Amino acid sequence: MQQSLDRPLPEPITPEARPYWEGLRNDKLMLPTCAKCGPFFYPRVLCPTCHSRDISWIEASGKATLYSFEIAHQALNPGFKVPPPYILALVELDEGPRLLTNLVDVEPDPAALKCDMRLEVVFERLTDAITIPQFRPAGAKASEGGA
Amino acid sequence: MRELSNAACIVGAAESDEIGVLPEKSPLSLHLEAITNAVDDAGLTINEVDGVFTAGQYTPATVAEALGITPRYVDGTYVGGCSFMILVGHALAALHHGLCDVTVVSHGESGRSRVGGPRARDQSLNSQFEFVYGFYGAPSYFGLIATRHMHEHGTTLEDWAQVAVSTRAWACLNPRARFDQPITVADVLNSRPVCYPFNRLNICLVTDGGGAVVLTRPDRARDLAKPPVFVRGAGEGTEHVLMTQMKDLTFSQATRIAGEKAFRMADVEPGDFDHVMLYDAFTAGPPIMLESLGIARPGEGVAYFADGRSTLGGSLPINTNGGGLSYTHTGMYGIFPIIESVRQLRGECDARQVPDVRLSLVNGMGGMLSAAGTLVLANEA
């Protein structure tokens, strides 16, 4: 069942990022990876470390730590309609790359959040075509709503 | 590289006729006002300008056309708000090599009133990997830097607030500043929450305005209207654009690279300055710049603001115009700290004049500490 969208869709999807979005559609967090240096993000045609063009894709574990966070208290983008406060997060995947995302299933309160806390991925389906990865504290119970 | 040191001087510096809220002026008009005023400040004429440097909404060709001149050298390097520091560095090299003789570096932006059309650039990476989560605009990103700094160094909300308090005190001494009433740490902590860890008073103004500086070689500079300000060193660097690509959020590699290059060119040490201008779109910016430039040790930049060193009478006055936090911030603020540094070195600053300024540091950022431009300016070669 499709709710009315409360956030801008990630459009346009660039050709290099298609495997990432196709993976998410099947609840898999896929990362581009270099044969020599390992996974990186965002998707591009060369490894940002050794500049090899030998790039393939792996599925990430979905385990991560919280590198940093913010709590939005007002709408910063007129197209983003999730009611504040919500958590803006920079997470570091166990595989190394970092993603911007939201934290869910945790209070948007600095007292409840700590850099380096353990997280796990949850998949939020926006449309039939688009699912986004969000994160929650490792072992947290799912709640209703949230960003 | 050392031969570029002092190869050019800033001989004119000015804002547009007004700065603030200007719904009746296009950004192009703000450019033209600023250039006219800066050329006039130098005692030159627009017809003598043969190098046009700008960043942002207009190419140098548009600015030159509007001025009615046909320059023989142009530069439109655009890496965010520090582009103007970088353009001064590029002007230094171009003037040294005789590629042009009189250069303007110009800015005009309707950041608040939004007169004119938007800038178009590819945002497909931002829309795929950032906007869908609610990130959008600088206040949604820069707090990530501040939160991590708090985690690693024990920096507090009170520490960041001290930057706003110190900068506001300077604004109270600048008749062109938007704000003229002092604030306290409590005022910052009690201002409207925008995006933790930042409240309203941790975040810069949004204004309309323009600014420009004029440069020429020292032989010409000595005969003009005002005492020349020598560009003793210039440096630039970039690290990232997307926050996921910045390796250590508590330390700006772009700033380190820009600073090291400028200091080497100028043959100065990080501790040599007696006046400092640091791009302050957010209160966390200046302390982290002090740390990344090697002026403060990691985690100790905030102490400059808390213990009074940054204020009038302090040992290292910082952001003496009142900064982006309290004077003006059009979006790409970088021209304004250069103008203030020139005025301080000339001794033109009245109530906010720092005594005996001889060596001034100007450091700008583009994006979220993504790019940096550093200038070492002096009133003697």
Interface residues (C-beta under 8 A of the other chain):
Chain A: R7 P8 L9 P10 E11 P12 I13 T14 A17 W21 F41 Y42 P48 Y67 S68 F69 E70 I71 A72 H73 Q74 L76 N77 G79 F80 V82 Y86 L88 A89 L90 P97 R98 L99 L100 T101 N102 P110 K114 C115 D116 L126 I132 Q134 A147
Chain B: S124 L125 S127 Q128 F129 E130 F131 V132 Y133 G134 F135 Y136 G137 P139 S140 G143 L144 I145 T147 R148 H151 R192 P193 V194 C195 Y196 P197 L242 M243 T244 Q245 L249
